[in-house]
Amino acid sequence: MVATAIAAVGLLGSGCSIANFNPTAESTDDIPPPELSTRDLPTPEVRRSSLTGSWRGTYTCNQGGMRLNLTLVQSSSGRVTGIFRFSPGPGNSEARSGSFTLRGTVIGRSLTLRGDRWISRPGNYEMVSMSARVSTASPDLLQGDIRDPGCSTFTVRRT
């Protein structure tokens, strides 16, 4: 029983894999992003150090260490769209590669992104959401959390 549970955990992937995946679950495509007020706009420092660009790094989920390539576009209103591309990290031969689009916001110095649409979905992997604090001291580094029960942190650097 324990070996079965360990094997099941080892096969989970991310994005992240969900055991009872329901492909007929309601889509969130029709839910508009939240309206922003002027007090929610990114600080002047964050606007000057836009997140637009390519970012590379790593993250960790149930399937182990993964490589992460983010491509982000930030508008002046604080909306952020992008692509989350993932692939197995070194020594992680069981994980698979894939990609999905993201959308979110920068409010103050808080970046929040959520999975939007699959581009390339491996098996029953699930999209994940992310959050990070945008640092004006290190504008080319993002460190934060992958917001999924089977995941932990991510670190990416602008390339």
C-alpha positions in Angstrom: 0.0 0.0 0.0 2.8 2.5 0.9 4.7 1.6 -2.2 1.6 2.2 -4.3 1.1 5.6 -2.7 4.8 6.5 -3.2 4.6 5.4 -6.9 1.4 7.5 -7.4 3.0 10.6 -5.9 6.1 10.1 -8.1 4.0 10.1 -11.2 2.2 13.3 -10.5 3.4 16.1 -12.8 3.0 19.7 -13.2 1.8 22.1 -14.4 0.7 19.4 -11.8 -1.2 16.2 -12.2 -4.6 15.7 -10.4 -5.7 12.2 -9.7 -9.4 12.6 -10.4 -9.1 15.0 -13.3 -12.5 15.9 -14.8 -12.1 17.2 -18.4 -15.7 18.3 -18.4 -15.2 20.7 -15.5 -16.4 24.3 -16.1 -14.1 26.6 -17.9 -13.0 29.9 -16.4 -12.5 31.4 -19.9 -15.7 33.5 -19.5 -14.6 35.0 -16.2 -13.2 38.5 -16.8 -10.1 39.5 -14.9 -10.8 41.8 -11.9 -11.2 45.5 -12.6 -8.3 47.6 -11.2 -8.6 50.9 -9.5 -5.9 53.5 -9.6 -4.8 52.4 -6.1 -4.2 48.9 -7.5 -1.9 50.0 -10.3 1.8 48.9 -10.1 4.1 51.3 -8.2 6.2 53.7 -10.4 9.2 51.5 -9.6 7.5 48.4 -10.8 6.2 50.1 -14.0 9.8 51.2 -14.8 11.2 47.7 -14.3 8.5 46.0 -16.4 8.2 42.2 -16.2 8.0 42.0 -20.0 10.6 39.6 -21.3 11.9 36.1 -21.1 12.6 34.4 -17.8 14.4 31.1 -17.1 14.7 29.1 -13.9 13.3 26.2 -11.9 10.4 25.2 -9.8 9.5 22.1 -7.7 6.3 20.1 -7.6 5.3 16.5 -6.8 7.2 15.1 -9.8 10.5 16.8 -8.7 12.6 19.6 -10.0 11.5 21.2 -13.2 12.9 23.7 -15.6 10.7 26.8 -16.2 10.7 29.2 -19.1 8.3 32.2 -18.7 7.6 34.7 -21.4 5.7 37.7 -19.9 4.1 40.8 -21.3 3.1 43.6 -18.8 0.8 46.4 -19.8 0.9 49.8 -18.2 -2.3 49.0 -16.4 -0.6 46.2 -14.5 -2.2 43.3 -16.5 0.3 40.5 -17.3 0.0 37.8 -19.9 2.4 35.1 -20.7 3.5 31.5 -21.5 4.6 29.0 -18.9 6.8 26.3 -20.5 8.0 23.4 -18.3 10.3 20.5 -18.8 12.1 17.9 -16.6 15.0 19.1 -14.6 18.3 17.2 -14.3 17.8 13.7 -13.1 14.0 13.9 -13.4 13.4 11.5 -16.3 9.8 10.7 -15.2 8.4 14.2 -15.7 7.1 15.5 -19.0 7.2 18.8 -20.9 4.3 21.1 -21.8 3.1 24.7 -21.9 0.1 26.9 -21.2 -0.8 30.5 -21.3 -1.0 32.7 -18.1 -2.8 35.8 -17.2 -2.7 38.0 -14.1 -1.9 41.3 -12.5 0.8 43.3 -10.7 -0.9 45.1 -7.8 1.5 47.2 -5.9 4.6 44.9 -5.9 2.6 41.7 -5.9 2.5 39.6 -9.1 -0.2 37.0 -9.4 -0.5 34.7 -12.4 -3.0 31.9 -13.1 -3.1 29.3 -15.8 -5.4 30.2 -18.7 -5.2 27.8 -21.7 -3.2 24.8 -22.6 -0.8 25.0 -25.5 0.7 21.6 -25.1 -0.8 19.4 -22.4 1.0 16.2 -21.4 -1.4 13.6 -20.0 -3.4 14.7 -17.1 -1.1 17.5 -16.0 -2.9 20.6 -14.5 -2.1 24.2 -15.0 -0.8 26.0 -11.9 -1.0 29.6 -10.5 2.0 31.6 -9.3 2.6 34.5 -7.0 5.7 36.6 -6.3 6.9 39.8 -4.8 8.4 42.1 -7.5 11.7 43.5 -6.1 12.9 46.9 -7.3 16.3 45.9 -5.8 16.6 42.8 -8.1 14.4 43.6 -11.1 15.8 40.7 -13.1 14.9 38.0 -10.5 11.5 36.7 -9.5 11.1 34.3 -6.6 7.7 33.1 -5.4 5.3 30.3 -4.9 3.6 27.9 -7.2 0.1 27.9 -5.8 -0.8 24.3 -6.0 -1.1 21.7 -3.2 1.7 19.5 -4.7 4.1 22.3 -5.4 6.4 24.7 -3.6 8.6 27.5 -4.9 10.0 28.9 -8.2 12.9 31.1 -9.1 13.5 32.7 -12.5 15.9 35.2 -13.9 15.4 37.5 -16.9 17.4 36.4 -19.9 
